[in-house]
Amino acid sequence: MSIITKYNEAWKKGNKETLAEIIHDDFVFNPHVGGVTMSKSDMMGFAGNDTIRPENDRILFENNDVGVAHSVIHFTNGSTSEAVLSFLKFKNGKIISMETGATPLSDDYKLVGSE
């Protein structure tokens, strides 16, 4: 199973044990908002609390060194959902870094061809 698939499944299930195993101890997350950098412990703080709900996860590319993924992310605080592109780097079979870019989706957003 790919690293990104393991991460996505563990995130959706709130499986902190699996997340702790596949996120490297030196992990760095550079999200697309706020100009902040987060660590493994910061990410683990979000895991399992259902504040971020991804759907339509897709792996666009993955090899032993890097991965590119796309998801639609919904927030339980009522924030506008976002289409999020993630670039991940791997080290020793674990995620060592992640950087995201996002496009907010309007409330009336409809997938082309879904009508």
Secondary structure, DSSP 8 states (H G I E B T S, - for coil): --HHHHHHHHHHHT-HHHHHHHEEEEEEEE-SSTT--EEHHHHHHHTTSSSEEEEEEEEEEE-SSEEEEEEEEEETT----EEEEEEEEEETTEEEEEEEEEEE--TT---TT--
